[in-house]
């Protein structure tokens, strides 16, 4: 039975080969979404190990955050960009699950994330949800939740306003663009909870600042942040 299953899988892979979402090369048996070489070669940070890392420093004075980290360095024309763009724009939501599981391993290694009560992904506005069909951060959060055995919720933090893309905006313009964008409902259910806020890529931190402050203003006990990548 095992041999038949393996033969069937090999035949399917021959007819419909699965490619690594990082480098585009053929995946071997047992590999999923990202090949072993890419997993080894990805530009990992060690931000999860210390609280004064570049992501956290970016938020100092702007957001009262317990801990903030990103797993990878993001640069254009790299494997990391291929992964993020595949997840965000090409409908390859399975990449989000895989990246979330990798991110969870870093979170587990860190003493600063030991008492998380709930995972909340940065929300999209309904207009963008209809266009894209999904929120990439929810898939990252799902991968995290599976490994950490912590629940994910999308019902408390809402994005009330649709904003223009942040990609080409300057730092202060990004901050202005995110004012009064988010809201919290059923805040009493979040009281005294340590929330892990999850995003795909940290650039200026304007989105995380807006989300984090609205959560803190609505009575959560503690806020931590985890992202897949950090754009220097």
C-alpha positions in Angstrom: 0.0 0.0 0.0 2.8 2.4 0.9 4.7 1.6 -2.4 1.5 2.3 -4.4 1.0 5.6 -2.6 4.6 6.6 -3.2 4.3 5.6 -6.9 1.1 7.6 -7.3 2.7 10.7 -5.7 5.8 10.3 -7.9 3.6 10.1 -11.0 1.6 13.2 -10.1 4.9 15.0 -9.4 6.2 13.9 -12.8 3.1 15.2 -14.6 2.6 18.2 -12.5 6.0 19.1 -11.0 6.0 21.1 -7.8 8.6 23.9 -7.8 10.2 25.7 -4.9 8.6 29.1 -4.3 12.0 30.6 -3.4 14.3 29.5 -6.3 11.9 27.9 -8.8 13.7 24.6 -8.9 12.0 21.2 -8.7 11.0 20.1 -5.2 12.2 16.6 -4.2 10.1 14.0 -2.3 9.4 15.2 1.2 10.0 18.9 0.4 7.0 21.3 0.5 6.7 24.8 -0.8 10.3 25.7 -0.1 13.3 23.4 -1.0 15.8 22.3 1.6 18.6 24.5 0.1 16.5 27.6 0.2 15.5 26.9 3.8 19.2 26.7 4.7 20.2 29.7 2.6 17.4 32.2 3.6 18.7 35.3 5.3 17.5 34.7 8.9 17.7 37.3 11.5 18.2 36.6 15.2 15.9 39.4 16.2 13.8 37.0 18.4 16.7 36.6 20.8 17.0 40.2 22.0 14.6 43.1 22.6 16.7 45.9 21.2 16.7 44.5 17.6 16.1 46.8 14.6 12.3 46.0 14.4 11.8 46.9 18.0 13.9 50.0 17.8 11.8 51.2 14.9 8.8 51.2 17.2 10.5 52.8 20.3 8.6 55.9 21.4 5.8 55.1 19.1 4.3 51.9 20.5 4.6 50.3 23.9 5.5 46.8 22.7 6.8 43.9 24.8 8.7 42.4 22.0 8.9 42.8 18.2 10.8 40.7 15.7 11.0 39.6 12.0 12.4 36.3 10.9 14.0 37.2 7.6 15.7 40.2 5.9 13.7 41.4 2.9 15.5 42.7 -0.2 14.3 43.0 -3.8 15.1 40.4 -6.4 15.7 37.7 -3.7 14.2 34.4 -2.6 12.5 36.2 0.2 10.7 38.6 -2.2 9.7 35.6 -4.3 8.1 33.9 -1.3 6.3 37.0 -0.1 5.1 38.0 -3.6 3.9 34.4 -4.2 1.9 34.5 -1.0 0.6 38.0 -1.4 -0.1 38.4 -5.1 -0.2 34.9 -6.7 -2.7 33.2 -4.5 -0.1 30.7 -3.1 -1.6 30.8 0.4 0.2 27.5 1.4 3.4 29.6 1.5 1.9 31.6 4.4 1.3 28.4 6.4 4.9 27.2 5.8 6.4 30.6 6.7 4.1 30.8 9.8 5.5 27.4 11.0 9.0 28.6 10.5 8.3 31.8 12.3 6.8 29.7 15.2 10.1 28.0 15.7 11.8 31.3 16.3 9.0 32.4 18.7 9.4 29.2 20.7 13.1 29.9 21.1 12.4 33.3 22.6 11.8 34.0 26.2 9.9 37.1 25.4 7.0 35.3 23.7 6.4 32.7 26.4 2.9 33.8 27.6 1.0 34.6 24.4 -2.8 34.3 24.9 -4.1 35.1 21.4 -2.8 35.6 17.8 -4.2 38.5 15.7 -3.2 39.0 12.1 -3.1 42.6 10.7 -6.4 42.9 8.9 -7.2 43.9 5.4 -10.1 46.1 4.4 -13.1 44.3 2.9 -12.5 46.0 -0.4 -9.0 44.5 -0.7 -10.3 41.2 0.7 -12.8 41.0 -2.2 -10.1 41.9 -4.7 -7.4 39.6 -3.4 -9.7 36.9 -2.0 -7.7 36.4 1.2 -5.5 38.1 3.8 -1.9 36.8 3.6 -1.3 37.5 7.3 -4.1 35.2 8.3 -2.2 32.3 6.7 1.0 33.2 8.4 -1.0 33.4 11.7 -2.5 30.0 11.0 0.9 28.4 10.6 2.0 30.0 13.8 -1.1 28.8 15.6 -0.7 25.3 14.5 2.8 25.1 15.9 2.2 27.1 19.0 -1.2 25.6 19.8 -2.6 29.1 20.4 -5.9 30.4 18.9 -6.1 32.9 16.1 -8.9 35.5 15.9 -9.9 37.9 13.2 -13.0 39.2 14.9 -11.6 41.8 17.3 -9.3 44.0 15.1 -11.0 45.6 12.1 -9.8 47.7 9.3 -12.4 50.4 8.8 -10.8 52.4 6.0 -9.3 51.4 2.7 -5.9 53.1 2.2 -3.7 53.4 -0.8 -0.7 51.1 -1.1 2.1 52.0 1.3 4.9 50.6 -0.9 6.1 53.8 -2.4 5.2 56.2 0.4 7.8 58.0 2.6 7.9 57.2 6.3 5.9 60.1 7.6 3.3 59.8 4.8 2.9 56.1 5.7 2.2 57.2 9.3 -0.4 59.8 8.2 -2.0 57.3 5.9 -2.7 54.9 8.7 -4.4 57.3 11.2 -7.8 56.2 12.3 -7.8 53.2 10.0 -8.4 50.4 12.6 -10.9 49.8 15.4 -11.5 47.1 18.0 -14.8 45.5 18.9 -15.7 43.4 22.0 -12.7 44.9 23.7 -13.8 43.4 27.0 -12.9 40.0 25.7 -9.3 41.1 25.1 -8.8 42.5 28.6 -5.7 41.3 30.4 -4.6 39.2 27.3 -1.1 39.1 25.8 -1.7 39.6 22.1 0.7 38.5 19.3 0.2 40.8 16.3 1.3 39.2 13.1 2.2 40.7 9.7 4.1 39.7 6.6 6.7 42.5 6.1 7.8 45.3 8.4 8.9 48.4 6.6 8.4 51.7 8.5 6.2 50.0 11.1 3.4 52.5 10.5 0.7 49.7 10.1 1.9 47.9 13.2 2.0 51.1 15.2 -1.6 51.9 14.3 -2.9 48.4 15.0 -0.9 48.0 18.2 -1.9 51.3 19.7 -5.6 50.7 19.1 -5.3 47.3 20.8 -3.4 48.8 23.8 -6.0 51.6 24.0 -8.7 49.0 24.3 -7.3 47.3 27.4 -5.0 44.4 26.3 -2.4 43.5 28.9 0.6 43.2 26.7 1.5 43.4 23.0 4.1 41.5 21.0 4.8 41.5 17.3 6.1 38.8 14.9 6.6 39.3 11.2 8.0 37.1 8.5 10.4 39.7 7.0 12.0 43.1 7.7 12.8 45.5 4.9 15.9 47.5 5.9 
